[in-house]
Amino acid sequence: MYARVNIIFGDKDRVDAGIAHLEGTDRDVVEATRGNRGLTTLVDRPAGVIVAISYWDEPLHSSEASLTRAREDAAAAAGGDLVVERYDVAIKERRSAPAPGAAVRMARVQIEPRRIADGIAFITTEILPPLRTVDGFCSAELLIDLSAGNGVFISAWDNDQGAVRADSILDGRRDEAVERVGAKFPRTETYTVVRAVAPNA
């Protein structure tokens, strides 16, 4: 499975207009496109940032002209610029679908390209297990560019306390990740779920 992460850096006073556009016509267009397996929308209202993550069975399906227009229109509605990131879905675990308002942590990941398999294994065996034990855990996934080693580790939580605990777990593994597999987590972004539709396997 593949993921396309569309990030709109908008005007915080126009965030709701951008979200309305994404959750209206744009969602219908995306979900009706051949090969789509789900769409999740996140927001950081104080920063004016909207993230729309769409999932695909083939990467080319995410590049149709109608989808490009929809993304550009959403960015215009939010009064901002659009940045697009493309990844493979390397890890996908879901206990429950996060509800609107759920807390999300999006940790940026950098893994040495020659050690990507080791980095994925480290996240699977050393980071995911303690996250699963935290109250409020909904889901986690690793989206990664397999050629460059850049990606995002995304976790969703029913409550803010769980998300804060997740921050602590990740912080406690940073040095070990660098030493063992050459993986870095340079920063973590905080979002709230607008709507999350589970990626279809």
N, CA, C and O of each residue as an XYZ file, in Angstrom:
804
protein
N       0.844     -1.196      0.000
C       0.000      0.000      0.000
C       0.876      1.243      0.000
O       1.991      1.235      0.522
N       0.359      2.300     -0.589
C       1.090      3.563     -0.692
C       0.276      4.684     -0.045
O      -0.947      4.604      0.063
N       0.985      5.726      0.381
C       0.311      6.867      1.018
C       0.799      8.165      0.392
O       1.978      8.321      0.076
N      -0.116      9.069      0.226
C       0.216     10.418     -0.236
C      -0.193     11.380      0.874
O      -1.365     11.461      1.242
N       0.793     12.109      1.401
C       0.556     13.043      2.489
C       0.532     14.457      1.911
O       1.549     14.973      1.446
N      -0.647     15.069      1.950
C      -0.827     16.419      1.429
C      -0.896     17.379      2.613
O      -1.792     17.277      3.450
N       0.047     18.305      2.679
C       0.123     19.239      3.798
C      -0.164     20.645      3.282
O       0.512     21.143      2.382
N      -1.173     21.269      3.867
C      -1.520     22.643      3.502
C      -1.080     23.568      4.632
O      -1.568     23.461      5.757
N      -0.165     24.466      4.329
C       0.269     25.486      5.284
C      -0.570     26.726      5.004
O      -0.229     27.543      4.148
N      -1.662     26.853      5.733
C      -2.634     27.873      5.406
C      -2.685     29.023      6.390
O      -1.848     29.157      7.282
N      -3.701     29.844      6.191
C      -4.008     30.965      7.084
C      -4.878     30.407      8.212
O      -5.923     29.808      7.957
N      -4.444     30.605      9.461
C      -5.194     30.007     10.574
C      -6.632     30.508     10.643
O      -7.495     29.837     11.210
N      -6.896     31.673     10.074
C      -8.258     32.194     10.059
C      -9.112     31.563      8.955
O     -10.326     31.760      8.904
N      -8.452     30.799      8.069
C      -9.182     30.167      6.964
C      -9.093     28.642      7.004
O      -9.464     27.963      6.046
N      -8.598     28.114      8.121
C      -8.449     26.662      8.246
C      -9.790     25.950      8.072
O      -9.869     24.944      7.367
N     -10.829     26.459      8.701
C     -12.122     25.781      8.616
C     -12.651     25.758      7.184
O     -13.318     24.803      6.786
N     -12.362     26.794      6.412
C     -12.773     26.800      5.008
C     -12.026     25.717      4.236
O     -12.608     25.035      3.392
N     -10.746     25.561      4.523
C      -9.976     24.510      3.867
C     -10.480     23.129      4.236
O     -10.587     22.254      3.377
N     -10.793     22.927      5.520
C     -11.312     21.634      5.967
C     -12.669     21.349      5.310
O     -12.927     20.228      4.872
N     -13.521     22.354      5.246
C     -14.838     22.168      4.633
C     -14.682     21.731      3.183
O     -15.440     20.892      2.697
N     -13.703     22.300      2.498
C     -13.460     21.924      1.100
C     -12.988     20.479      1.026
O     -13.478     19.704      0.203
N     -12.042     20.115      1.880
C     -11.518     18.751      1.869
C     -12.591     17.723      2.216
O     -12.665     16.658      1.605
N     -13.419     18.053      3.202
C     -14.400     17.090      3.671
C     -15.688     17.109      2.857
O     -16.582     16.291      3.078
N     -15.778     18.029      1.931
C     -16.941     18.077      1.057
C     -16.665     17.395     -0.261
O     -16.544     16.172     -0.330
N     -16.568     18.187     -1.296
C     -16.365     17.651     -2.638
C     -15.079     16.862     -2.758
O     -15.054     15.822     -3.417
N     -14.007     17.334     -2.133
C     -12.703     16.693     -2.301
C     -12.712     15.252     -1.811
O     -12.188     14.368     -2.488
N     -13.301     15.004     -0.640
C     -13.356     13.625     -0.140
C     -14.121     12.732     -1.107
O     -13.714     11.599     -1.362
N     -15.214     13.232     -1.638
C     -15.987     12.436     -2.596
C     -15.141     12.073     -3.811
O     -15.189     10.940     -4.291
N     -14.369     13.033     -4.307
C     -13.527     12.781     -5.485
C     -12.465     11.738     -5.180
O     -12.243     10.816     -5.965
N     -11.810     11.889     -4.031
C     -10.746     10.949     -3.659
C     -11.297      9.545     -3.488
O     -10.753      8.596     -4.053
N     -12.368      9.398     -2.717
C     -12.888      8.074     -2.411
C     -13.504      7.389     -3.625
O     -13.641      6.166     -3.649
N     -13.877      8.181     -4.639
C     -14.445      7.596     -5.856
C     -13.375      7.217     -6.875
O     -13.679      6.590     -7.890
N     -12.127      7.591     -6.612
C     -11.049      7.322     -7.559
C     -10.575      5.876     -7.448
O     -10.398      5.352     -6.349
N     -10.375      5.253     -8.580
C      -9.915      3.864     -8.620
C      -8.616      3.697     -7.835
O      -7.675      4.472     -8.004
N      -8.574      2.691     -6.985
C      -7.368      2.403     -6.226
C      -7.289      3.067     -4.867
O      -6.352      2.808     -4.112
N      -8.259      3.925     -4.531
C      -8.201      4.573     -3.218
C      -8.594      3.601     -2.117
O      -9.537      2.825     -2.270
N      -7.863      3.646     -0.999
C      -8.125      2.740      0.117
C      -8.417      3.476      1.421
O      -8.463      2.857      2.484
N      -8.612      4.768      1.352
C      -8.950      5.496      2.572
C      -8.392      6.906      2.561
O      -7.467      7.214      1.810
N      -8.955      7.751      3.391
C      -8.516      9.143      3.491
C      -8.685      9.609      4.939
O      -9.753      9.462      5.532
N      -7.620     10.168      5.488
C      -7.638     10.713      6.838
C      -7.265     12.190      6.790
O      -6.314     12.575      6.110
N      -8.018     13.013      7.512
C      -7.751     14.447      7.556
C      -7.415     14.858      8.987
O      -8.120     14.507      9.933
N      -6.319     15.613      9.122
C      -5.850     16.089     10.420
C      -5.709     17.607     10.375
O      -5.624     18.195      9.297
N      -5.685     18.237     11.543
C      -5.525     19.689     11.575
C      -4.743     20.128     12.801
O      -4.872     19.549     13.879
N      -3.933     21.158     12.618
C      -3.317     21.918     13.706
C      -3.848     23.337     13.543
O      -3.254     24.144     12.828
N      -4.952     23.644     14.197
C      -5.617     24.935     13.996
C      -4.751     26.129     14.403
O      -4.697     27.108     13.658
N      -4.071     26.090     15.554
C      -3.263     27.262     15.912
C      -2.179     27.587     14.889
O      -1.813     28.750     14.718
N      -1.666     26.567     14.212
C      -0.609     26.790     13.222
C      -1.157     26.984     11.813
O      -0.415     27.378     10.913
N      -2.443     26.712     11.606
C      -3.031     26.837     10.282
C      -2.622     25.729      9.330
O      -2.574     25.938      8.118
N      -2.326     24.546      9.866
C      -1.846     23.433      9.039
C      -2.919     22.341      8.951
O      -3.496     21.934      9.959
N      -3.169     21.882      7.732
C      -4.092     20.779      7.477
C      -3.309     19.667      6.791
O      -2.512     19.922      5.888
N      -3.543     18.425      7.230
C      -2.885     17.269      6.609
C      -3.966     16.307      6.120
O      -4.852     15.914      6.879
N      -3.881     15.937      4.851
C      -4.787     14.935      4.283
C      -3.935     13.768      3.792
O      -3.108     13.928      2.894
N      -4.145     12.593      4.390
C      -3.373     11.399      4.027
C      -4.298     10.455      3.266
O      -5.279      9.953      3.815
N      -3.976     10.222      2.001
C      -4.764      9.286      1.203
C      -3.940      8.030      0.936
O      -2.722      8.094      0.774
N      -4.632      6.880      0.894
C      -3.976      5.583      0.749
C      -4.372      4.958     -0.581
O      -5.514      5.086     -1.022
N      -3.402      4.267     -1.226
C      -3.593      3.804     -2.600
C      -2.990      2.432     -2.819
O      -2.007      2.056     -2.179
N      -3.609      1.672     -3.755
C      -3.027      0.379     -4.087
C      -1.880      0.508     -5.082
O      -1.039     -0.384     -5.184
N      -1.848      1.620     -5.816
C      -0.749      1.932     -6.728
C      -0.463      3.428     -6.637
O      -1.407      4.218     -6.589
N       0.802      3.847     -6.612
C       1.088      5.276     -6.435
C       0.557      6.159     -7.554
O       0.201      7.312     -7.311
N       0.497      5.638     -8.778
C       0.044      6.467     -9.893
C      -1.423      6.843     -9.784
O      -1.843      7.861    -10.336
N      -2.212      6.034     -9.078
C      -3.632      6.339     -8.938
C      -3.868      7.630     -8.162
O      -4.929      8.242     -8.284
N      -2.885      8.046     -7.364
C      -3.060      9.253     -6.541
C      -2.739     10.525     -7.303
O      -2.829     11.619     -6.746
N      -2.362     10.397     -8.586
C      -1.889     11.562     -9.338
C      -2.829     11.984    -10.458
O      -2.433     12.751    -11.336
N      -4.064     11.499    -10.444
C      -4.997     11.877    -11.494
C      -5.290     13.374    -11.456
O      -5.244     14.006    -10.401
N      -5.589     13.921    -12.622
C      -5.787     15.371    -12.751
C      -6.893     15.887    -11.829
O      -6.771     16.972    -11.260
N      -7.968     15.115    -11.682
C      -9.078     15.568    -10.834
C      -8.642     15.693     -9.380
O      -9.112     16.579     -8.667
N      -7.744     14.807     -8.934
C      -7.245     14.867     -7.567
C      -6.321     16.057     -7.381
O      -6.359     16.728     -6.349
N      -5.486     16.319     -8.388
C      -4.589     17.472     -8.318
C      -5.380     18.764     -8.182
O      -5.032     19.630     -7.379
N      -6.450     18.893     -8.969
C      -7.291     20.093     -8.892
C      -7.949     20.203     -7.523
O      -8.032     21.292     -6.956
N      -8.420     19.070     -6.989
C      -9.079     19.085     -5.680
C      -8.121     19.566     -4.600
O      -8.500     20.374     -3.752
N      -6.875     19.075     -4.620
C      -5.883     19.493     -3.617
C      -5.566     20.979     -3.752
O      -5.482     21.698     -2.756
N      -5.395     21.425     -4.973
C      -5.085     22.841     -5.195
C      -6.243     23.732     -4.745
O      -6.024     24.805     -4.182
N      -7.462     23.287     -4.992
C      -8.630     24.067     -4.571
C      -8.719     24.132     -3.045
O      -9.079     25.170     -2.489
N      -8.393     23.032     -2.368
C      -8.426     23.020     -0.901
C      -7.375     23.964     -0.335
O      -7.630     24.679      0.634
N      -6.180     23.964     -0.949
C      -5.120     24.872     -0.501
C      -5.544     26.322     -0.693
O      -5.277     27.171      0.157
N      -6.208     26.602     -1.819
C      -6.675     27.964     -2.078
C      -7.736     28.376     -1.060
O      -7.745     29.513     -0.588
N      -8.627     27.448     -0.726
C      -9.673     27.754      0.257
C      -9.065     28.067      1.623
O      -9.580     28.905      2.363
N      -7.955     27.380      1.951
C      -7.297     27.607      3.239
C      -6.321     28.770      3.197
O      -5.719     29.117      4.213
N      -6.162     29.373      2.027
C      -5.259     30.512      1.895
C      -3.807     30.153      2.094
O      -3.043     30.932      2.663
N      -3.411     28.958      1.622
C      -2.040     28.523      1.882
C      -1.384     27.788      0.736
O      -1.903     27.735     -0.379
N      -0.229     27.221      1.038
C       0.568     26.480      0.065
C       0.457     24.988      0.347
O       0.269     24.562      1.487
N       0.578     24.205     -0.723
C       0.448     22.759     -0.636
C       1.800     22.090     -0.827
O       2.522     22.389     -1.777
N       2.137     21.180      0.087
C       3.338     20.348     -0.029
C       2.880     18.895     -0.075
O       2.041     18.477      0.723
N       3.432     18.130     -1.011
C       3.033     16.735     -1.190
C       4.208     15.814     -0.889
O       5.319     16.040     -1.367
N       3.958     14.771     -0.090
C       4.961     13.760      0.238
C       4.386     12.391     -0.120
O       3.206     12.128      0.109
N       5.225     11.524     -0.683
C       4.771     10.196     -1.119
C       5.577      9.117     -0.409
O       6.802      9.202     -0.317
N       4.875      8.095      0.093
C       5.526      7.057      0.885
C       4.953      5.674      0.595
O       3.858      5.528      0.050
N       5.736      4.662      0.980
C       5.224      3.306      1.127
C       4.710      3.160      2.559
O       5.245      3.772      3.484
N       3.668      2.344      2.733
C       3.180      2.044      4.082
C       3.950      0.818      4.572
O       3.698     -0.299      4.119
N       4.886      1.027      5.494
C       5.749     -0.050      5.970
C       5.173     -0.761      7.188
O       5.373     -1.963      7.359
N       4.461     -0.025      8.032
C       3.831     -0.588      9.229
C       2.425     -0.013      9.320
O       2.220      1.186      9.132
N       1.477     -0.861      9.604
C       0.091     -0.391      9.781
C      -0.554     -1.225     10.882
O      -0.717     -2.435     10.724
N      -0.919     -0.597     11.984
C      -1.581     -1.294     13.085
C      -2.736     -0.445     13.572
O      -2.575      0.744     13.847
N      -3.898     -1.058     13.678
C      -5.077     -0.300     14.093
C      -5.898     -1.115     15.082
O      -6.385     -2.198     14.758
N      -6.046     -0.588     16.280
C      -6.916     -1.206     17.286
C      -8.330     -0.687     17.137
O      -9.297     -1.436     17.282
N      -8.445      0.592     16.848
C      -9.757      1.207     16.635
C      -9.578      2.432     15.763
O      -8.491      3.005     15.694
N     -10.645      2.830     15.100
C     -10.596      4.028     14.271
C     -10.647      5.261     15.169
O     -11.593      5.404     15.943
N      -9.665      6.153     15.091
C      -9.710      7.360     15.921
C     -10.901      8.240     15.549
O     -11.170      8.479     14.372
N     -11.594      8.707     16.552
C     -12.773      9.538     16.342
C     -12.361     10.983     16.086
O     -11.237     11.371     16.407
N     -13.256     11.783     15.511
C     -12.967     13.213     15.379
C     -12.581     13.806     16.731
O     -13.238     13.553     17.741
N     -11.518     14.591     16.740
C     -11.016     15.177     17.974
C      -9.907     14.377     18.627
O      -9.285     14.852     19.578
N      -9.641     13.158     18.133
C      -8.569     12.337     18.698
C      -7.221     13.016     18.496
O      -7.023     13.763     17.537
N      -6.296     12.746     19.416
C      -4.949     13.326     19.358
C      -4.057     12.498     18.439
O      -4.115     11.269     18.444
N      -3.239     13.180     17.657
C      -2.324     12.512     16.731
C      -0.922     13.075     16.905
O      -0.729     14.284     17.034
N       0.041     12.178     16.906
C       1.450     12.558     16.872
C       2.037     12.084     15.553
O       1.907     10.914     15.193
N       2.683     12.996     14.833
C       3.347     12.670     13.579
C       4.839     12.938     13.770
O       5.294     14.079     13.678
N       5.588     11.875     14.034
C       7.024     11.997     14.275
C       7.782     11.824     12.966
O       7.650     10.804     12.290
N       8.565     12.814     12.621
C       9.396     12.712     11.431
C      10.503     11.683     11.663
O      11.073     11.605     12.752
N      10.798     10.895     10.628
C      11.774      9.813     10.734
C      12.832      9.974      9.641
O      12.513     10.293      8.496
N      14.075      9.751     10.006
C      15.171      9.698      9.037
C      15.989      8.442      9.328
O      16.578      8.310     10.401
N      16.018      7.519      8.362
C      16.762      6.267      8.510
C      17.810      6.198      7.404
O      17.524      6.528      6.253
N      19.009      5.774      7.747
C      20.035      5.594      6.728
C      19.496      4.626      5.676
O      19.054      3.531      6.024
N      19.524      5.010      4.387
C      18.906      4.178      3.346
C      19.350      2.719      3.359
O      18.536      1.827      3.119
N      20.623      2.465      3.634
C      21.107      1.082      3.622
C      20.610      0.293      4.829
O      20.775     -0.926      4.882
N      19.998      0.982      5.804
C      19.560      0.322      7.030
C      18.043      0.451      7.255
O      17.558      0.339      8.381
N      17.315      0.686      6.171
C      15.872      0.882      6.296
C      15.187     -0.344      6.890
O      14.319     -0.207      7.752
N      15.566     -1.545      6.441
C      14.938     -2.752      6.979
C      15.169     -2.861      8.488
O      14.267     -3.240      9.235
N      16.386     -2.524      8.928
C      16.678     -2.554     10.364
C      15.859     -1.502     11.113
O      15.373     -1.746     12.217
N      15.716     -0.338     10.498
C      14.933      0.722     11.138
C      13.474      0.342     11.296
O      12.869      0.593     12.339
N      12.908     -0.264     10.263
C      11.518     -0.718     10.341
C      11.368     -1.780     11.430
O      10.401     -1.770     12.191
N      12.341     -2.699     11.494
C      12.294     -3.750     12.517
C      12.403     -3.154     13.922
O      11.738     -3.621     14.847
N      13.236     -2.126     14.083
C      13.387     -1.482     15.390
C      12.073     -0.853     15.838
O      11.666     -1.017     16.988
N      11.420     -0.146     14.950
C      10.143      0.482     15.302
C       9.110     -0.580     15.640
O       8.323     -0.415     16.572
N       9.114     -1.674     14.878
C       8.151     -2.757     15.107
C       8.352     -3.440     16.454
O       7.380     -3.753     17.142
N       9.605     -3.672     16.834
C       9.877     -4.468     18.038
C      10.162     -3.648     19.290
O       9.963     -4.137     20.402
N      10.629     -2.398     19.127
C      11.048     -1.615     20.283
C      10.136     -0.435     20.607
O      10.085      0.011     21.753
N       9.427      0.065     19.624
C       8.575      1.236     19.859
C       7.094      0.860     19.902
O       6.369      1.315     20.787
N       6.639      0.039     18.962
C       5.223     -0.329     18.947
C       4.762     -1.080     20.200
O       3.706     -0.743     20.735
N       5.491     -2.070     20.690
C       4.985     -2.818     21.860
C       4.663     -1.954     23.074
O       3.586     -2.124     23.646
N       5.538     -1.030     23.506
C       5.147     -0.204     24.657
C       4.005      0.762     24.334
O       3.227      1.114     25.221
N       3.898      1.192     23.083
C       2.777      2.063     22.726
C       1.446      1.335     22.898
O       0.461      1.918     23.351
N       1.430      0.049     22.530
C       0.187     -0.720     22.612
C      -0.350     -0.810     24.033
O      -1.551     -0.993     24.232
N       0.522     -0.685     25.014
C       0.097     -0.840     26.414
C      -0.476      0.444     26.999
O      -1.026      0.435     28.100
N      -0.350      1.540     26.272
C      -0.796      2.837     26.789
C      -2.303      2.988     26.592
O      -2.831      2.709     25.516
N      -2.973      3.424     27.625
C      -4.419      3.644     27.553
C      -4.744      4.684     26.486
O      -4.123      5.745     26.429
N      -5.718      4.370     25.648
C      -6.140      5.302     24.613
C      -5.521      5.066     23.258
O      -5.794      5.815     22.320
N      -4.678      4.023     23.124
C      -4.040      3.739     21.831
C      -5.090      3.352     20.794
O      -5.909      2.464     21.030
N      -5.060      4.030     19.638
C      -5.964      3.709     18.526
C      -5.223      3.049     17.373
O      -5.617      1.984     16.898
N      -4.142      3.690     16.925
C      -3.480      3.174     15.733
C      -2.072      3.736     15.637
O      -1.723      4.725     16.282
N      -1.273      3.067     14.803
C       0.074      3.549     14.514
C       0.461      3.068     13.126
O       0.047      1.994     12.690
N       1.248      3.865     12.444
C       1.721      3.473     11.122
C       3.026      4.173     10.806
O       3.284      5.289     11.257
N       3.844      3.489     10.019
C       5.083      4.063      9.529
C       4.968      4.226      8.032
O       4.771      3.254      7.303
N       5.095      5.466      7.575
C       5.118      5.782      6.147
C       6.551      6.153      5.799
O       7.129      7.032      6.439
N       7.139      5.497      4.791
C       8.560      5.685      4.541
C       8.868      5.731      3.049
O       8.278      4.995      2.258
N       9.787      6.592      2.680
C      10.354      6.612      1.326
C      11.492      5.604      1.331
O      12.545      5.865      1.911
N      11.297      4.469      0.698
C      12.250      3.372      0.791
C      13.579      3.671      0.123
O      14.578      3.017      0.423
N      13.610      4.638     -0.771
C      14.869      4.969     -1.436
C      15.673      6.007     -0.667
O      16.904      5.965     -0.676
N      14.994      6.942      0.000
C      15.684      8.030      0.695
C      15.770      7.830      2.199
O      16.659      8.382      2.846
N      14.850      7.041      2.766
C      14.867      6.811      4.218
C      14.125      7.847      5.030
O      14.165      7.806      6.260
N      13.448      8.777      4.375
C      12.660      9.783      5.090
C      11.229      9.294      5.242
O      10.710      8.594      4.373
N      10.590      9.663      6.349
C       9.213      9.258      6.521
C       8.583      9.862      7.748
O       9.115     10.798      8.344
N       7.421      9.307      8.125
C       6.698      9.764      9.305
C       6.150      8.555     10.051
O       5.647      7.609      9.445
N       6.254      8.600     11.371
C       5.638      7.594     12.230
C       4.454      8.271     12.895
O       4.625      9.221     13.659
N       3.249      7.784     12.607
C       2.023      8.442     13.032
C       1.292      7.565     14.045
O       1.060      6.381     13.797
N       0.934      8.147     15.179
C       0.122      7.424     16.156
C      -1.087      8.267     16.532
O      -1.009      9.494     16.594
N      -2.212      7.590     16.783
C      -3.466      8.270     17.129
C      -3.967      7.767     18.469
O      -3.818      6.592     18.804
N      -4.571      8.686     19.241
C      -4.909      8.416     20.639
C      -6.287      8.961     20.985
O      -6.682     10.036     20.532
N      -7.015      8.190     21.806
C      -8.335      8.636     22.257
C      -8.256      9.826     23.187
O      -9.220     10.582     23.312
N      -7.105     10.005     23.849
C      -6.984     11.086     24.832
C      -5.589     11.700     24.781
O      -4.631     11.077     24.321
N      -5.501     12.924     25.262
C      -4.231     13.640     25.241
C      -3.194     12.991     26.154
O      -1.996     13.051     25.877
N      -3.648     12.378     27.231
C      -2.706     11.746     28.152
C      -1.943     10.611     27.464
O      -0.741     10.444     27.669
N      -2.656      9.839     26.651
C      -2.000      8.770     25.905
C      -0.981      9.314     24.927
O       0.107      8.756     24.781
N      -1.329     10.401     24.257
C      -0.404     11.002     23.302
C       0.851     11.516     23.999
O       1.955     11.369     23.476
N       0.688     12.116     25.174
C       1.843     12.605     25.933
C       2.724     11.438     26.361
O       3.951     11.531     26.322
N       2.096     10.345     26.767
C       2.862      9.157     27.140
C       3.621      8.612     25.927
O       4.752      8.146     26.067
N       3.017      8.667     24.754
C       3.692      8.228     23.534
C       4.923      9.084     23.254
O       5.958      8.580     22.817
N       4.797     10.386     23.511
C       5.960     11.272     23.346
C       7.107     10.807     24.231
O       8.262     10.783     23.806
N       6.781     10.441     25.458
C       7.795     10.011     26.409
C       8.463      8.709     25.957
O       9.678      8.555     26.080
N       7.670      7.785     25.440
C       8.221      6.512     24.972
C       9.170      6.739     23.802
O      10.256      6.160     23.755
N       8.764      7.570     22.871
C       9.622      7.834     21.721
C      10.893      8.563     22.142
O      11.981      8.244     21.662
N      10.762      9.533     23.031
C      11.938     10.252     23.521
C      12.939      9.297     24.171
O      14.150      9.471     24.038
N      12.424      8.293     24.870
C      13.290      7.354     25.554
C      14.012      6.393     24.635
O      14.935      5.699     25.061
N      13.593      6.342     23.352
C      14.223      5.425     22.394
C      15.104      6.143     21.371
O      15.724      5.489     20.532
N      15.171      7.479     21.425
C      15.876      8.220     20.376
C      17.359      7.845     20.278
O      17.846      7.532     19.191
N      18.062      7.874     21.381
C      19.496      7.573     21.342
C      19.740      6.135     20.912
O      20.653      5.857     20.135
N      18.927      5.233     21.415
C      19.075      3.821     21.054
C      18.821      3.610     19.563
O      19.509      2.815     18.922
N      17.850      4.307     19.019
C      17.536      4.171     17.596
C      18.719      4.606     16.730
O      19.033      3.960     15.730
N      19.372      5.700     17.119
C      20.542      6.170     16.367
C      21.673      5.158     16.456
O      22.287      4.813     15.446
N      21.946      4.685     17.659
C      23.069      3.775     17.871
C      22.865      2.425     17.188
O      23.801      1.874     16.610
N      21.650      1.896     17.253
C      21.427      0.536     16.767
C      21.132      0.450     15.285
O      21.605     -0.466     14.613
N      20.352      1.397     14.760
C      19.923      1.255     13.363
C      20.065      2.532     12.548
O      19.602      2.591     11.409
N      20.698      3.552     13.111
C      20.883      4.786     12.359
C      19.593      5.516     12.057
O      19.472      6.158     11.014
N      18.612      5.425     12.969
C      17.320      6.077     12.775
C      17.196      7.294     13.686
O      17.495      7.225     14.878
N      16.751      8.409     13.111
C      16.563      9.633     13.870
C      15.099     10.062     13.819
O      14.398      9.830     12.834
N      14.660     10.690     14.903
C      13.315     11.270     14.982
C      13.492     12.757     15.285
O      13.392     13.167     16.442
N      13.754     13.575     14.252
C      14.156     14.969     14.489
C      13.086     15.865     15.092
O      13.419     16.822     15.792
N      11.812     15.585     14.842
C      10.775     16.430     15.438
C       9.438     15.694     15.397
O       9.239     14.760     14.621
N       8.545     16.143     16.249
C       7.203     15.562     16.313
C       6.173     16.671     16.159
O       6.249     17.703     16.825
N       5.211     16.444     15.276
C       4.138     17.407     15.023
C       2.860     16.915     15.700
O       2.620     15.711     15.793
N       2.053     17.845     16.164
C       0.837     17.530     16.908
C      -0.393     17.943     16.101
O      -0.493     19.077     15.634
N      -1.327     17.003     15.947
C      -2.542     17.265     15.184
C      -3.763     16.709     15.907
O      -3.655     15.976     16.889
N      -4.929     17.087     15.384
C      -6.205     16.562     15.849
C      -6.928     15.947     14.651
O      -6.885     16.490     13.547
N      -7.589     14.816     14.877
C      -8.317     14.153     13.802
C      -9.568     14.947     13.431
O     -10.366     15.313     14.293
N      -9.721     15.202     12.143
C     -10.974     15.740     11.625
C     -11.884     14.570     11.255
O     -13.034     14.487     11.686
N     -11.332     13.673     10.446
C     -12.035     12.433     10.100
C     -11.002     11.407      9.657
O     -10.108     11.712      8.868
N     -11.130     10.200     10.166
C     -10.200      9.132      9.808
C     -10.976      7.949      9.267
O     -11.826      7.380      9.953
N     -10.678      7.586      8.032
C     -11.258      6.398      7.423
C     -10.166      5.356      7.302
O      -9.135      5.614      6.681
N     -10.373      4.177      7.885
C      -9.334      3.155      7.953
C      -8.893      2.753      6.553
O      -9.730      2.508      5.685
N      -7.558      2.682      6.324
C      -7.077      2.145      5.050
C      -7.533      0.699      4.876
O      -7.425     -0.104      5.803
N      -8.032      0.373      3.712
C      -8.450     -0.995      3.429
C      -7.232     -1.827      3.056
O      -6.390     -1.392      2.270
N      -7.143     -3.024      3.622
C      -5.999     -3.891      3.345
C      -6.007     -4.350      1.907
O      -5.116     -5.090      1.490
